[in-house]
Amino acid sequence: MNVVLLALVVSASALVGPKKTFDFKAVLASSTRDQKPFCTSGKDIEQGSWVSLKQDEYAEAPLNSGCNPMKMMWEPTSCKLPYHSEETTKAPGRVVFVGDSITDTSARSFAWFKEKLWSKDLNGCTYQKADLKAKVRPQLLKAGFNSGTVADTVKYMEEQGFNRNHHWWGCNTSVSYVPTDKPPPSNSVKAFMFALKNFGAEPLGPQDTIVLNWGMWAKDDADWGDSLKQMMKEYAHWEKAKTAPKLIWREVSPTHWGASTFQFNKKDFESTQTSKGCSAPGGPKQIEGGMKNKDKFPLKNNMMFKDAVKEAGLKIDGTNIEFLPIWRGTAERSEDHQPLTAYQIKTGATIDCTHYCTHGNVNRFWNSALSAVISAMQA
């Protein structure tokens, strides 16, 4: 998917907009947070509301991303999310994000929240395009994969990452990222998962966590179900051998191109982009309706993942495998997409209503939710 990634950290002074489409007064400070336990389960996070944050209440990156100046946090109805990573027991292992460019931004934001890591730290150990043949191909051949499978897997990795100007980063840090817009084809599943597991000095194991998400750029997902099933069956082998990392399916995020437009499609992408700001998807009824449509994301690929887990003989148990519902809360934050710089406006660029500000309210919510769930799984 050839889109311009605007969700990068830039100087706040260079940003203009986006147009505010919400009522600041409607978001108030929490009056019940002190009475709630920390969230430990993904299922408790979906329902809730946004609350405002006090000055310095949350661990804020020193270089602001220029997003919504009102600092907020999603507060689940029955529990609370950590405002600082130290509020929950820190997981000892690595956290590997697998997904598209939105996930790339999410991983960089989480790296700051978890360990105060910047891009210079994360990019210190990477796979560049040349490493596919120099490192990955020999690694897969040595592991016993035949040459045809290796060629297909390397081709998939090249198409999903380097052809989109995304690379594998973080092989020597506590947070890393593996770029893919969609699951690998069935014949490449095992080899890709082997490469994923061995991206680092030591193979991933039970002390580590994989955060997985696909869906935003889906055009024809007819083969996704089978690929996901193959992935979960391979994961089941890892689990049987007691080498499986924890696995979190992070729900796909919504887009904001107008009322009830929650999923990427080329027509809306081309016709509703604007330099003035992203459009709210509607009120609670539209959001609830978007969550229940079996023919569209997020429910469509949520069901594919859950079906794959079940067919592999596994369960979303909150211990080894978890489902993190972030779509509901994210849908309300149409103003949290990366604003345009003055230069971009001058040159006629349009805003991208898919990616979110690196250190804005949405990624703040995702970071805290992931931190809470990972801590509970690794306890």
N, C-alpha and C positions, 0 to 999 in steps of 0.2 A: 504494500500500500504506500504509494508515494504521497506523503503529506509532509508539510513543514512542521517540525517539532518546535512549538513555541513555548513549551513548558519548561524552559530553562531558567536558571537563576540569572536575573539581569538587574541592573541598577534601578532602584525605585524611581530615581529622578528622571529616568528616560522613558517612563511608562505613562501612557495616557489611557484613562478609562479602565475597565469597561463601564458602560452605563449601569447605574444601580437600578435594580428592578425589584427590590424588596424593601420592607419597612424595618428600619433599624430598631424601632421601639418594640417590635414584635418579638425580638430575641432578648430575653432577660437572663440575668444571672441565676444559677440554680439555687433553689431554696431547700433542696432535699439531698444534695450530694453527700453531705457528712453523715447521713443516716443509712447510706447504702454500702454493701460490700463491693469489692472489686469484681468485675465480670470474669468468669472463668470458662464460659461456654459460648460458642458462636451463636447458638439459638436465642440467647438472651440479648443479643446486640441489635437485632433488626428493628424492634419497636422502640421508639423514644422520641426525643425532640432536641433541637439545637439550643444551647445556652451560651450566654456571653461569658468571656473570660476577663478576669481582672488583670491589671498590669503585672507582667512577669509571673503570672500564675502558671503558664505553660513554658516548657523549654523551647524558646524561640531561636531560630538560627539568626546569627548577628547580621547576615546580609539578607535583607528582606527581599521577597520576590515581587513586590509591588502589587500584591493582590488586595482583595477587600480589606480595608483598614480596620474593620471590626473583627476582633479575634473571637472565634467561636469554637465550641466543641459539641459533638454529638453525645447526648447523655441518654443511654438506654433507660427504659422505664423501671427496671427492677435492680439495676446494678450501675456501677460507675466505671469509667475508663481511666487509666493512669495518665496524669498530666506530665509526669517525668518517668523515664525508663526505670529509675531506681525505686519507684513505688511498687514494682512487682519483682519477684525473684528473677534475676537475669539468667537466661538460658545459656548453658556453657558452650554450645556449638555454633556452627555457621548457619546463616539464613540465606538460601539461594532462591532468587525470584526468577520465574520462568514465564515469559509472555511477551507482549508487544511493547511499543514505545511508551505507552501509558504506564506499563509495569516498570519500565526502565526508570522513569521519573519517580515512581512510587518507591523503587528500591533505593534510589539516591536519597530521597527524603527520609526513608527509614534508617539508612546508614547514619545520617546526621542525628536522628532521634536516639538511636541505640548506642552509638559509639563516637559521636561528633566527628564523623569521617566526611571529608570533602572529595571532590572529583579527583584531585591530585593523589589522594590515598587510594581510591578505588581503581584508578587507571594505571596503577603501578605494576599490575600483573594482569595481562589480558591475552586473549586469542585475537590476533589480527588475521586477515584473510589468508596470508601465506602459511599460517600455523595449521590450517586445515590439512594441508598436504604434508607439512613438515612434522607435525606433532600428532594430530588426531588420526590421520590415516594409518601411520605405523602402530599407534596405540590399539586401534580396533583390529588390525590384522594380527597383532601379537596376542590379542584376547581370543582369537579363533574365529572371527567373523570372516565369511568368504568375500572375495574381491568385489563381487557384484553388489552385495549388501553394503560394503564399505563405500563404494562409489555412489550409491544412491543416498546414503546417509550424509556423506560429505556434500553432495549436491543440495540436499535439503537444508543443511546448516548454512551453506553459502547463500542460497536463495532467501532464507528467512532472516539472516543476519546481515551479512556484508553487502548484499545487493540493495539493502535498505539503509545502509550506512550505520548499522548498529553492530557492536562487537561484544564478545563475551568479556566481562570485566570482573575484577575482584577475586582472582584465584588465590590471593595471599591475605585477604582481609576477612572480617567476620560476616560481611554482607557481600553477596555477589549477584550477578545478573546474566541470564542466558536468553538471547533474543529469538523469539519465534512468534509468528502471528497465528499459527494454527498447529495442531498436533502433527507429529511425523506420520507419513504413510505407514501402513501396517508392516511392510517389509523392512522398515528402518527403525521401528519402535525400540527393539532391544539394543541395537547399536547406539542409537541416540541416548537412551537412558544410561548406557554404560559410560558414554562420554560425559554426560551430565554428572553422574556419580563420581567420576574421576577428574573433575575440573578442580584441581587443587593438589597440594602436596600429598594429602591423605584422602582416601575415598570417603564420601559421605557415609555417616552411620547414624545410629539411634539418637545420638546427642545433637544431631543437626536437623534442620527444618527446610522443606521445599514449599514455597508459596507459588501456586500454579493458577494461571488464568488465561483463558482464550475466549474470543467471541466478538470483539469490537469490529474487526474488519472482515467478518465472514461474508462470503458471497454465495457459495454453494457448500453447505456443510454435510452433504450426503455421506461422506466417508468419515466424518468425525466420530460418530458413535462407535464404529468398529475400531478405529485407532485408539480411542479412549479405553475401550475394553481390553485391547492388547496391552496398553500401558498399565492398567490396573492389575492384569494377570501377571505381568512382569514384577510389579510392585509386590504382589502376593508372594512371589518367589523370594524376594528380598526379605519380606517379613518372616517367612518360614525359616530363612537362614539367619534371622535375628540381626540383619544388617540394614534394615529399612530406616531411612530418616523419617521424621514426622512429616505428614503431608497435609497442607491446607489448600482447599479450593477457595480462592478469593473471588467472590461473585463479580461478574463483568460490570463495569460502570456505565451509567447512562450518558447519552449525549443531550445537548440543549439547543435544539434548533426549532423551538416552537412547541405549541400545545400537542401533547401526546406523541411527540417525536423523540423516542428514547433510544433508538437503534440506528446504527450507521446504514445509510443507503446513498448511492451515488447522486440521485436526484436532489435530495434534501441537502446533501453536503455541498453541492454546487450552487444551489439556488438560495439557500438561507444563510450562508456565511455573511458576516457584516463587519464593518469596522467600528460599529457603535457598541457592540456587546452581544452576549448570548441571550437567548430567549428562554424564559421559564417554561416548563413543560405543562403547567396547569396546577390546579389545586390537589388536595388529598384524593379526590375521586379519580382524577386522571392518573395519579401516581399509583394508587392501589390497582387500577385497571391495567396499567403497564406491567405490574408484577404478576398478573394472573393470566396473561396471554400465552398459551402453550405453543403458539406458532412463532413466537419471537423471543429474543433475549430480554431479560435474563433467565426467564423460566425455562426456555427451550434448552439452553446448554447446561443449566443446573440439573435438569432431568437426565440429560445425556451422561453427565458425570455420575450422578447417583445410580443410574442404571448400570454403568460400568463397574462401580464399586460393588454393587450387589452381585453381578454376574461373576466377578472374581472371587466371590465367597468372603468378601470383606464387609466391614460396617463403618459408618461414620460414627465413631464411638467417642470422639472428643479426647482420645488418648493417643491413638496412632494416626487417625484421619479425622480432619475437622472441616466443616463448611462455614465460611465467614460471610454473612450477608451484609454487604455494604451498599447495595443498590438503593434501598429505601431512603436512607439518610442523605446519600449523595445526590439523589434526584432533586432535592430542595435547594441545592447550592448552584444555581445557574450562573451566578456572578463570579464563581471561583475559577474560571478558566483564565489562562494567561493573557493579560492585556497586551495590546500592541505598543511598540515603542513609537516615539515621534517619527523616527525614520521610516518605519514600516507603514505608518499612516500616510506619510508624504509620498511614498512610492506605490501606494495603492494596494497594499497587502490587506488581507481580510483575517479576521480572528478565527481561531480554531476552537470550536466548541466540543472538542473531545478530550484534549489534554488538560490537566489541572495544574495550578501553580505548585511549584516544588515544595514550598513551605506554607501553603495556604490552608484554609480550613478543612478542605476535603482530605488532603494528605495527612493533616494533623489527626483527623478522625481515623484514617486507615492505620497510621502508625501506632496509635494508642490501642486500637482494637487488636492488631496483630501482636503487639507486645503482651497484652493481657492473655490472649489465647495461647501463644507460644509458651509463656511462663506456666500456664496451667497444664499444658500437654507435657512439658519437660519436668514437671514437679515429681 
